[in-house]
Structure formats: structure tokens, C-alpha cells
Amino acid sequence: MGKRKTMRAVATVGAVLIAVAACGSDDPETPAGGGEPEPEQKQVKVYGSDGNTGNALGENFTEDGALEGFKGTTPLTDLSEEFRTRLLADDPALVDFNYAAEAYDAVLLVAMAAETARTNDAVVFAPFVNSLTTGGEKCSDWATCLAIVQAAGDVDYDGQSGPLAFTDAGEPAAASFGVLTFGADNMLGEPEFVLAGDEANASTTPPPAAPDPASAPTGGPLSIGTLLPQTGSLAFLGPPEESGVRVAIEEINAAGGVLGQPVALTEGDSGDTSTDTANTTTDRLLQANVNAIIGAASSGVSQTVIDKITGAGVLMFSAANTSDIFTDYDDKGLYFRTAPPDLLQARALADILIADGNTSVGMLALNDPYGTGLAENIMENLISDGIAEDSILTTIYDPNATSFRTEVADMVEFNPDAIIVIGFDESSIVITEMNAQGVGPAGP
């Protein structure tokens, strides 16, 4: 069994019927031997979050309907057809677009900051990042933003992932989330979109004085590395993020690059927390003298390398980290993210759970900063929305476990209106066990 910790918690999407069979009686209302009738069938809704709400999850199931009704949230905006076309031109095999826009925006912000500071030195250009997302003149592509920078103007970048509007912590003050639901074919349908957060909370701290845009740049060409999951439990997030990075760099270089030179790209695998891949890749990227690293996708993986990256004076910019641990992290001012913190996703999920009429919620969450952090935040939101504390149960599981029978049995015993699964690739094993015990999307 996986390591378990029980606390109060939250829920997940999709309608499911839990059949409570009568024991040996011809009358389903009356158990053998008389006594009280068995409980009527109860509808359980099953939900997920960005770590498992992707078509890659559906590819792990061969039986139709195994995920039908499973609903989840992921940071997502209504991507333009033009942007999707560019991503598919880079990688025709893309199925999902999760965090592609956030990766694209991360690259453009790094490039704009370097261009504004007239240097590829991350320690010097990092203090300009937040201010590029608030106030000033709106722009949403490299050429337009670059023209503003070169005219000594004030950029307010609204990117492919939304208005961004960074707080002083270097993260979005508000964000758009896609609400996606799996169909009978175990594939996601078209998303609905909800907003969480408030742009009024964006930073008002002025940036340093910028050098003359016509001054000679220092430090050489801008070099960007990627630390994204090509292997491991989040490998399904790697391709869209890598495409977002490549599309951004192609656009920048087609317009003359940064500091008058093409941006260099060095790609690398982050793996997951079960391997040391991220550390090995980070060492290689630092030896290649990159100025900024886009990644990691996993909050747990980023936690293992953030000190090494920022300690080397290199900017770290994640398109997918959502753990709240990074909001107040001592990152030397060199860590940013275009992905919204879990504080915002938790609000979006809680709103959906309340709107769906749930009054009791169970949560199965993996034991890492992402899983436990999101669970805590959802729990707090649900309690503030009026759900009784003893009507919320969270079971924390070891993502490397091979069986989740006991953890799912906890949910069966708790008998909530809804269950939310917060996990990564191992979610398919968790949900298979839920289906087997009658509380999954497939029902009894």
C-alpha cells in the first residue's frame, strides 16, 4: 500500500452511479434475513485537476466509458486557431495543448526583459519581468512588443495564455481555467472556460531604470534551456510545452532575435521525482551557459533544482508549476511562472464543486507539493463556502505505490457526493481501482 495520510479535503468531476447490491434477496429493497433495506444507489461525481486532465489519461484505458463524466480543470485559455496551427506545424503529433501558451509566454517575457535591460545577464534583466505584464501599452506578439521596448515605451504584455498581470512574486494574479470532461470514448470534449483571481492584485512595484534602447548590449546572445518532461509521470505535458518554446523562439529569431542576435535553444528532459534526471539535465544546461531555463513542469521536480539554478544566477521560468510553495520561496528574484498558483485553481475547482451541488467531498491526492498544496487550498475554499469540515476527507497517497486498494476503500467507506483525484500518470491506476470498487467514472 502507498503511504497514507488522512486530513480534510476536496472533490472531482463526472457522474457515476454506485450500485449497492442487495445481499441474496429477490427484492433489491430488502436484504436477506430482513432488517433495514440497503441504501439506494448514490450518484458520485468524480473530478480531476491539471495533472491528470489530459487525453493522455484516456489513452491508458481500453474499455469505453471508463472515464465518462470525469471532469477536471487545467490552466487554459481559448487558444486562437492561428496559435494552434503554429503549434501543430512544429509538432503535428500534438493531441493536447496544456501549458503550450504558458511556455510561449515565458519565452517572450524572458526575451523582452533581456532586450529591455540590454543584456543576457539574468540577474540584471530579471527585475524587469513583472513590470512587463502590467500597466503601459498593450501588446501580444514579439514584433509589437519589441517596437515598444525599442521606443523606450512601457510594455503591458497580454500573451497567448491571457493577461498575465504578475504579482510581486512573479506569478499571475488572475488566470483562465479550462473545464474539461471525458466522454464515452475516454477522450476530452471541448472545454468551458472559467476565471479565478483578480488582476487588481498585480504588482505596482516600478522596475529599475532601463538603459537607452540604442545602447550597445552586453554579455553576448541570449541562450535558453528547457527542463521539460520527455519521460516520467508528466511526459504528456512535455510536447505542448516544448512546442510553445520552439514557436516563440522561431518568432523571435524571424524578427531579428534578441540584442541583435538569434536566441539559442538547448532542450533537456526533466524526468520526474522518481529519478535524478532533472539534476543531470540542469548540470548540462548550466555547463552550456544558458541564461534562462524554461521548466520544470512538476512542482516537485522544480523544488529539487531551483536552488541550483537560481544560485548559478540563471533565471528559472516554469510554464506549469502550480504549487503555492513557490510564491514565497527564497529564489533570489530569479524564479517566475506563467502557470497560476494552486490558490487560483483551488478556487476554480471549489466553485465547480459547489455549483454541482456537492455537500460532501473526498480527495485522493499524491504526496508531493502539488498534491498536498492543492488539496489544502480546495479544502479551505470548500469550508469557507459552507461545507462542513467533517464532510470533507483527504487521503494522501504515495504516487509510486503499485496498489491503491486501501486508499480507495477509505473513499467507499466515507461515501461522499464527490471524489477528486489529484495526481499525475498514476491517476490511471487510482481510477481503475475506483472503478473496481464502484466509485469511479465507470460506476459499479
LOVEXRO-281925 format. One record per residue (C-alpha): residue number from 0; residue in one letter; x, y, z. Coordinates in pm, whole numbers, plus 50000, padded with zeros to 5 digits. Each point is the difference from the previous one (the first is absolute). Layout:
{atom NUM,"A",{X,Y,Z}}
...
! end
This chain:
{atom 0,"M",{50000,50000,50000}}
{atom 1,"G",{50110,50356,49947}}
{atom 2,"K",{50082,50230,50285}}
{atom 3,"R",{49675,50158,50119}}
{atom 4,"K",{49910,50306,50197}}
{atom 5,"T",{49639,50092,50072}}
{atom 6,"M",{49885,50360,50030}}
{atom 7,"R",{49714,50219,49884}}
{atom 8,"A",{49963,50048,49627}}
{atom 9,"V",{49831,50053,49659}}
{atom 10,"A",{49835,49851,49685}}
{atom 11,"T",{50002,49899,49622}}
{atom 12,"V",{49766,49981,49694}}
{atom 13,"G",{49773,49771,49801}}
{atom 14,"A",{49677,49823,50085}}
{atom 15,"V",{50023,49643,50128}}
{atom 16,"L",{49747,49762,50153}}
{atom 17,"I",{50109,49791,50296}}
{atom 18,"A",{49786,49689,50012}}
{atom 19,"V",{49949,49859,50347}}
{atom 20,"A",{49886,49646,49928}}
{atom 21,"A",{49749,49830,50221}}
{atom 22,"C",{50140,49693,50170}}
{atom 23,"G",{49838,49682,49869}}
{atom 24,"S",{49643,50136,49978}}
{atom 25,"D",{49761,50001,49707}}
{atom 26,"D",{49880,50340,50121}}
{atom 27,"P",{50281,50255,49951}}
{atom 28,"E",{49841,50212,50274}}
{atom 29,"T",{50015,49727,50261}}
{atom 30,"P",{50319,49823,50113}}
{atom 31,"A",{50001,49626,50065}}
{atom 32,"G",{49884,49926,50351}}
{atom 33,"G",{49786,50316,50024}}
{atom 34,"G",{50113,50316,50174}}
{atom 35,"E",{50046,50346,49857}}
{atom 36,"P",{50010,50031,49618}}
{atom 37,"E",{50331,50063,49831}}
{atom 38,"P",{50075,50365,49910}}
{atom 39,"E",{49879,50115,49663}}
{atom 40,"Q",{50251,50056,49722}}
{atom 41,"K",{50199,50318,50056}}
{atom 42,"Q",{50141,50216,49727}}
{atom 43,"V",{50367,50080,50054}}
{atom 44,"K",{50170,50269,49794}}
{atom 45,"V",{50367,49954,49918}}
{atom 46,"Y",{50236,50291,49936}}
{atom 47,"G",{50364,50058,49910}}
{atom 48,"S",{50247,50286,49963}}
{atom 49,"D",{50268,50108,49757}}
{atom 50,"G",{50236,49713,50084}}
{atom 51,"N",{49763,49740,49856}}
{atom 52,"T",{49744,50185,49788}}
{atom 53,"G",{50146,49923,49660}}
{atom 54,"N",{49932,49759,49717}}
{atom 55,"A",{50312,49810,50103}}
{atom 56,"L",{49800,49867,50297}}
{atom 57,"G",{49735,49863,49766}}
{atom 58,"E",{50262,49817,49798}}
{atom 59,"N",{50063,49780,50305}}
{atom 60,"F",{49646,49855,49982}}
{atom 61,"T",{49871,49759,49736}}
{atom 62,"E",{49645,49950,50127}}
{atom 63,"D",{49746,50255,49876}}
{atom 64,"G",{49853,50211,50276}}
{atom 65,"A",{50282,49940,50248}}
{atom 66,"L",{50038,50378,50041}}
{atom 67,"E",{49661,50121,49880}}
{atom 68,"G",{49892,50304,50197}}
{atom 69,"F",{50337,50050,50172}}
{atom 70,"K",{50042,50380,50008}}
{atom 71,"G",{50306,50205,50081}}
{atom 72,"T",{50162,50340,49979}}
{atom 73,"T",{50324,50112,49841}}
{atom 74,"P",{50145,50347,49943}}
{atom 75,"L",{49878,50069,49648}}
{atom 76,"T",{49873,50282,49786}}
{atom 77,"D",{49796,49988,49682}}
{atom 78,"L",{50303,49963,49773}}
{atom 79,"S",{49975,50163,49661}}
{atom 80,"E",{49988,49778,49694}}
{atom 81,"E",{50310,50183,49870}}
{atom 82,"F",{50200,49905,50311}}
{atom 83,"R",{49881,49638,49990}}
{atom 84,"T",{50103,49983,49635}}
{atom 85,"R",{50349,50124,50085}}
{atom 86,"L",{50033,49742,50277}}
{atom 87,"L",{49887,49719,49772}}
{atom 88,"A",{50240,50116,49728}}
{atom 89,"D",{50278,49955,50255}}
{atom 90,"D",{49869,49665,50129}}
{atom 91,"P",{49721,49839,49791}}
{atom 92,"A",{49963,49725,50261}}
{atom 93,"L",{49866,50235,50269}}
{atom 94,"V",{49674,49881,50154}}
{atom 95,"D",{49975,50238,50297}}
{atom 96,"F",{50112,50362,50027}}
{atom 97,"N",{50038,50016,50378}}
{atom 98,"Y",{50249,50269,50101}}
{atom 99,"A",{50114,50065,49641}}
{atom 100,"A",{49883,50362,50023}}
{atom 101,"E",{50160,50041,50343}}
{atom 102,"A",{50332,49870,49863}}
{atom 103,"Y",{49980,50237,49702}}
{atom 104,"D",{49930,50294,50232}}
{atom 105,"A",{50287,49908,50231}}
{atom 106,"V",{50246,50019,49710}}
{atom 107,"L",{49865,50334,49877}}
{atom 108,"L",{50022,50152,50348}}
{atom 109,"V",{50360,49881,50040}}
{atom 110,"A",{50088,50145,49660}}
{atom 111,"M",{49825,50332,50071}}
{atom 112,"A",{50170,50033,50337}}
{atom 113,"A",{50343,49935,49846}}
{atom 114,"E",{49930,50248,49720}}
{atom 115,"T",{49882,50263,50251}}
{atom 116,"A",{50307,49954,50221}}
{atom 117,"R",{50232,49982,49693}}
{atom 118,"T",{50172,49692,50139}}
{atom 119,"N",{49975,49622,50015}}
{atom 120,"D",{50093,50006,50371}}
{atom 121,"A",{49696,49860,50181}}
{atom 122,"V",{50088,50169,50329}}
{atom 123,"V",{49974,50333,49817}}
{atom 124,"F",{49696,49936,49781}}
{atom 125,"A",{49784,49800,50246}}
{atom 126,"P",{49880,50312,50191}}
{atom 127,"F",{49828,50121,49681}}
{atom 128,"V",{49777,49694,49954}}
{atom 129,"N",{49705,50087,50226}}
{atom 130,"S",{49963,50353,49867}}
{atom 131,"L",{49973,49870,49643}}
{atom 132,"T",{49659,49846,50090}}
{atom 133,"T",{49826,50301,50154}}
{atom 134,"G",{49911,50357,49908}}
{atom 135,"G",{50142,50162,49689}}
{atom 136,"E",{49926,49932,49635}}
{atom 137,"K",{49834,49671,49910}}
{atom 138,"C",{50172,49753,49766}}
{atom 139,"S",{49963,49628,49938}}
{atom 140,"D",{50271,49901,49749}}
{atom 141,"W",{50376,50039,49980}}
{atom 142,"A",{50022,50256,49721}}
{atom 143,"T",{49748,50237,50161}}
{atom 144,"C",{50149,49967,50347}}
{atom 145,"L",{50353,50042,49868}}
{atom 146,"A",{49903,50325,49825}}
{atom 147,"I",{49870,50137,50331}}
{atom 148,"V",{50320,49899,50181}}
{atom 149,"Q",{50219,50153,49731}}
{atom 150,"A",{49805,50324,50026}}
{atom 151,"A",{50070,50009,50376}}
{atom 152,"G",{49631,49936,50062}}
{atom 153,"D",{49820,49814,50278}}
{atom 154,"V",{49892,49648,49899}}
{atom 155,"D",{49688,49829,50134}}
{atom 156,"Y",{50023,49652,49849}}
{atom 157,"D",{49675,49810,49961}}
{atom 158,"G",{50113,49661,49875}}
{atom 159,"Q",{49855,49686,49850}}
{atom 160,"S",{49914,49878,50352}}
{atom 161,"G",{49816,50316,50101}}
{atom 162,"P",{50072,50340,50154}}
{atom 163,"L",{50260,49856,50243}}
{atom 164,"A",{50009,50307,50232}}
{atom 165,"F",{50276,49870,50228}}
{atom 166,"T",{50006,50057,50373}}
{atom 167,"D",{50320,50097,50181}}
{atom 168,"A",{50064,49625,50039}}
{atom 169,"G",{50033,49965,49621}}
{atom 170,"E",{49679,49806,49934}}
{atom 171,"P",{49656,50079,49849}}
{atom 172,"A",{49755,50189,50219}}
{atom 173,"A",{49711,49856,49799}}
{atom 174,"A",{49967,49714,49755}}
{atom 175,"S",{49768,49818,49765}}
{atom 176,"F",{49928,49632,50060}}
{atom 177,"G",{49857,49748,49760}}
{atom 178,"V",{49734,49767,50139}}
{atom 179,"L",{50025,49674,49803}}
{atom 180,"T",{49792,49684,50013}}
{atom 181,"F",{50079,49653,49869}}
{atom 182,"G",{49746,49839,49767}}
{atom 183,"A",{49904,49637,49944}}
{atom 184,"D",{50306,49958,49775}}
{atom 185,"N",{50226,50103,50294}}
{atom 186,"M",{50103,50314,49814}}
{atom 187,"L",{49943,50360,50105}}
{atom 188,"G",{49725,50211,49850}}
{atom 189,"E",{50018,50372,49930}}
{atom 190,"P",{50087,50206,50308}}
{atom 191,"E",{49795,50258,50179}}
{atom 192,"F",{50192,50292,50149}}
{atom 193,"V",{49989,50153,50346}}
{atom 194,"L",{50203,50279,50161}}
{atom 195,"A",{50157,50015,50345}}
{atom 196,"G",{50199,50272,50175}}
{atom 197,"D",{50008,50377,49959}}
{atom 198,"E",{50232,50207,49780}}
{atom 199,"A",{49972,50278,50258}}
{atom 200,"N",{50251,49801,50206}}
{atom 201,"A",{50271,50043,49736}}
{atom 202,"S",{50330,50161,50095}}
{atom 203,"T",{50030,50376,50013}}
{atom 204,"T",{50372,49992,50081}}
{atom 205,"P",{50187,50205,49737}}
{atom 206,"P",{50285,49830,49811}}
{atom 207,"P",{50359,50122,50008}}
{atom 208,"A",{50093,50283,49767}}
{atom 209,"A",{50054,49848,49657}}
{atom 210,"P",{50306,50085,49791}}
{atom 211,"D",{49966,50187,49672}}
{atom 212,"P",{49844,49754,49749}}
{atom 213,"A",{50266,50111,49750}}
{atom 214,"S",{50289,49919,50234}}
{atom 215,"A",{50233,49712,49916}}
{atom 216,"P",{49890,49670,50156}}
{atom 217,"T",{50224,49811,50239}}
{atom 218,"G",{50064,49634,50065}}
{atom 219,"G",{49946,49839,49663}}
{atom 220,"P",{49695,49821,49855}}
{atom 221,"L",{49707,49885,50212}}
{atom 222,"S",{50008,49626,50063}}
{atom 223,"I",{49695,49810,50125}}
{atom 224,"G",{49983,49642,50126}}
{atom 225,"T",{49699,49778,50063}}
{atom 226,"L",{49948,49768,50294}}
{atom 227,"L",{49680,49829,49888}}
{atom 228,"P",{49861,49646,50042}}
{atom 229,"Q",{50098,49779,49711}}
{atom 230,"T",{49974,49698,50234}}
{atom 231,"G",{49825,49925,50327}}
{atom 232,"S",{49652,50052,50146}}
{atom 233,"L",{49949,50339,49833}}
{atom 234,"A",{50140,49910,49659}}
{atom 235,"F",{49666,50089,49839}}
{atom 236,"L",{50063,50366,50091}}
{atom 237,"G",{50340,50010,49832}}
{atom 238,"P",{49903,50021,49630}}
{atom 239,"P",{49762,50299,50022}}
{atom 240,"E",{50240,50197,50222}}
{atom 241,"E",{50297,49923,49775}}
{atom 242,"S",{49798,50110,49697}}
{atom 243,"G",{49903,50322,50176}}
{atom 244,"V",{50367,50074,50065}}
{atom 245,"R",{50109,49922,49644}}
{atom 246,"V",{49718,50203,49842}}
{atom 247,"A",{50094,50299,50214}}
{atom 248,"I",{50370,49980,49915}}
{atom 249,"E",{49923,49957,49631}}
{atom 250,"E",{49785,50314,50010}}
{atom 251,"I",{50266,50197,50187}}
{atom 252,"N",{50283,49893,49773}}
{atom 253,"A",{49797,50069,49686}}
{atom 254,"A",{49976,50362,50120}}
{atom 255,"G",{50374,50036,50064}}
{atom 256,"G",{50043,49827,50334}}
{atom 257,"V",{50086,50160,50333}}
{atom 258,"L",{50277,50255,50046}}
{atom 259,"G",{50055,49979,49625}}
{atom 260,"Q",{50080,49628,50000}}
{atom 261,"P",{49801,49676,49966}}
{atom 262,"V",{49884,49838,50323}}
{atom 263,"A",{50173,49665,50061}}
{atom 264,"L",{49798,49700,50125}}
{atom 265,"T",{50123,49694,50190}}
{atom 266,"E",{49732,49744,50081}}
{atom 267,"G",{50006,49759,50294}}
{atom 268,"D",{49793,49739,50183}}
{atom 269,"S",{49878,50060,50355}}
{atom 270,"G",{49876,49646,50069}}
{atom 271,"D",{49799,49984,50323}}
{atom 272,"T",{50072,49983,50372}}
{atom 273,"S",{50071,49626,49987}}
{atom 274,"T",{50324,50062,49806}}
{atom 275,"D",{50296,50238,50013}}
{atom 276,"T",{49947,50102,49637}}
{atom 277,"A",{49924,50363,50085}}
{atom 278,"N",{50326,50048,50188}}
{atom 279,"T",{50201,49842,49719}}
{atom 280,"T",{49829,50216,49737}}
{atom 281,"T",{50037,50313,50212}}
{atom 282,"D",{50374,49941,50031}}
{atom 283,"R",{50025,49962,49623}}
{atom 284,"L",{49801,50319,49935}}
{atom 285,"L",{50209,50201,50246}}
{atom 286,"Q",{50318,49871,49839}}
{atom 287,"A",{49859,50120,49667}}
{atom 288,"N",{49974,50349,50157}}
{atom 289,"V",{49627,50048,49944}}
{atom 290,"N",{49859,50325,50138}}
{atom 291,"A",{49651,49869,50070}}
{atom 292,"I",{49839,49658,50044}}
{atom 293,"I",{49637,49938,49908}}
{atom 294,"G",{49869,49735,50241}}
{atom 295,"A",{49948,49783,50178}}
{atom 296,"A",{49639,49890,49953}}
{atom 297,"S",{49975,49815,50332}}
{atom 298,"S",{50008,50213,50314}}
{atom 299,"G",{50177,49716,50179}}
{atom 300,"V",{50269,49984,49733}}
{atom 301,"S",{50049,50378,50006}}
{atom 302,"Q",{50047,49986,50374}}
{atom 303,"T",{50296,49764,49952}}
{atom 304,"V",{50191,50235,49768}}
{atom 305,"I",{49882,50356,50069}}
{atom 306,"D",{50284,50076,50242}}
{atom 307,"K",{50261,49871,49755}}
{atom 308,"I",{49858,50206,49711}}
{atom 309,"T",{49942,50328,50180}}
{atom 310,"G",{50322,49957,50197}}
{atom 311,"A",{50183,49999,49667}}
{atom 312,"G",{49845,50337,49909}}
{atom 313,"V",{49774,49840,49738}}
{atom 314,"L",{49633,50090,49966}}
{atom 315,"M",{49750,49714,50049}}
{atom 316,"F",{49662,50044,49833}}
{atom 317,"S",{49738,49726,50032}}
{atom 318,"A",{49699,49975,49773}}
{atom 319,"A",{49832,49735,50213}}
{atom 320,"N",{50104,50020,50369}}
{atom 321,"T",{49692,50068,50208}}
{atom 322,"S",{50108,49921,50358}}
{atom 323,"D",{49956,50291,50239}}
{atom 324,"I",{50339,49917,50151}}
{atom 325,"F",{50164,50219,49734}}
{atom 326,"T",{49804,50317,50078}}
{atom 327,"D",{50220,50085,50299}}
{atom 328,"Y",{50303,49791,49908}}
{atom 329,"D",{50345,50155,50049}}
{atom 330,"D",{50082,49995,49628}}
{atom 331,"K",{50232,50305,49989}}
{atom 332,"G",{49747,50168,49773}}
{atom 333,"L",{50078,49751,49722}}
{atom 334,"Y",{49693,49772,49998}}
{atom 335,"F",{49682,50080,49804}}
{atom 336,"R",{49703,49806,49870}}
{atom 337,"T",{49729,50059,49745}}
{atom 338,"A",{49793,49718,50154}}
{atom 339,"P",{49763,50128,50269}}
{atom 340,"P",{50064,49887,50360}}
{atom 341,"D",{49779,49730,50149}}
{atom 342,"L",{49828,50268,50205}}
{atom 343,"L",{49821,50098,49677}}
{atom 344,"Q",{49934,49648,49867}}
{atom 345,"A",{49863,49901,50340}}
{atom 346,"R",{49753,50287,49980}}
{atom 347,"A",{49890,49892,49652}}
{atom 348,"L",{49958,49637,50109}}
{atom 349,"A",{49811,50094,50316}}
{atom 350,"D",{49763,50217,49797}}
{atom 351,"I",{49927,49705,49769}}
{atom 352,"L",{49946,49762,50291}}
{atom 353,"I",{49755,50237,50168}}
{atom 354,"A",{49819,50076,49673}}
{atom 355,"D",{49957,49624,49944}}
{atom 356,"G",{49817,49973,50333}}
{atom 357,"N",{50253,49793,50193}}
{atom 358,"T",{49971,50015,50379}}
{atom 359,"S",{50263,49736,50087}}
{atom 360,"V",{50334,49953,49829}}
{atom 361,"G",{50278,49743,50003}}
{atom 362,"M",{50345,50065,49859}}
{atom 363,"L",{50277,49767,49890}}
{atom 364,"A",{50318,50205,49964}}
{atom 365,"L",{50357,49901,49925}}
{atom 366,"N",{50262,50071,50262}}
{atom 367,"D",{50201,50286,49850}}
{atom 368,"P",{49984,50382,50017}}
{atom 369,"Y",{49746,50012,49718}}
{atom 370,"G",{49765,49735,50140}}
{atom 371,"T",{49999,50102,50365}}
{atom 372,"G",{49999,50373,49922}}
{atom 373,"L",{49705,49985,49763}}
{atom 374,"A",{49810,49778,50242}}
{atom 375,"E",{50053,50243,50288}}
{atom 376,"N",{49885,50296,49793}}
{atom 377,"I",{49688,49826,49869}}
{atom 378,"M",{49912,49892,50353}}
{atom 379,"E",{50026,50356,50129}}
{atom 380,"N",{49784,50132,49717}}
{atom 381,"L",{49732,49737,50052}}
{atom 382,"I",{49983,50069,50372}}
{atom 383,"S",{49972,50374,49936}}
{atom 384,"D",{49720,49921,49753}}
{atom 385,"G",{49803,49825,50273}}
{atom 386,"I",{50085,49630,49971}}
{atom 387,"A",{50038,49850,50346}}
{atom 388,"E",{50354,49910,50098}}
{atom 389,"D",{49903,49644,50089}}
{atom 390,"S",{49845,49963,49653}}
{atom 391,"I",{50341,50028,49835}}
{atom 392,"L",{50260,49723,50001}}
{atom 393,"T",{50342,49991,49836}}
{atom 394,"T",{50219,49695,49966}}
{atom 395,"I",{50359,50068,49893}}
{atom 396,"Y",{50161,49719,49801}}
{atom 397,"D",{50348,49898,49887}}
{atom 398,"P",{50007,50050,49620}}
{atom 399,"N",{50253,49719,49967}}
{atom 400,"A",{49770,49742,50162}}
{atom 401,"T",{49883,49711,49785}}
{atom 402,"S",{49660,49963,50165}}
{atom 403,"F",{49752,50253,50135}}
{atom 404,"R",{49743,49753,50130}}
{atom 405,"T",{50005,50128,50358}}
{atom 406,"E",{49997,50367,49901}}
{atom 407,"V",{49696,49950,49777}}
{atom 408,"A",{49832,49792,50270}}
{atom 409,"D",{50028,50307,50226}}
{atom 410,"M",{49791,50189,49746}}
{atom 411,"V",{49743,49719,49972}}
{atom 412,"E",{49957,50002,50378}}
{atom 413,"F",{49978,50381,50012}}
{atom 414,"N",{49729,49989,49730}}
{atom 415,"P",{50030,50362,49874}}
{atom 416,"D",{49799,50176,49733}}
{atom 417,"A",{50321,50057,49804}}
{atom 418,"I",{50360,49881,49980}}
{atom 419,"I",{50288,50198,49855}}
{atom 420,"V",{50320,49833,49883}}
{atom 421,"I",{50307,50224,50010}}
{atom 422,"G",{50285,49818,49833}}
{atom 423,"F",{50207,49939,49690}}
{atom 424,"D",{50040,49692,49781}}
{atom 425,"E",{49931,49766,50293}}
{atom 426,"S",{49644,50138,50002}}
{atom 427,"S",{49909,49729,49748}}
{atom 428,"I",{50081,49734,50263}}
{atom 429,"V",{49806,50190,50266}}
{atom 430,"I",{49696,50037,49774}}
{atom 431,"T",{50015,49635,49892}}
{atom 432,"E",{49978,49905,50367}}
{atom 433,"M",{49715,50247,50051}}
{atom 434,"N",{49810,49839,49714}}
{atom 435,"A",{50064,49657,50150}}
{atom 436,"Q",{49858,50111,50336}}
{atom 437,"G",{49699,50172,49843}}
{atom 438,"V",{50094,50363,50064}}
{atom 439,"G",{50171,50084,49669}}
{atom 440,"P",{49869,50155,49682}}
{atom 441,"A",{49895,49657,49867}}
{atom 442,"G",{49777,49935,50301}}
{atom 443,"P",{49953,49662,50168}}
! end
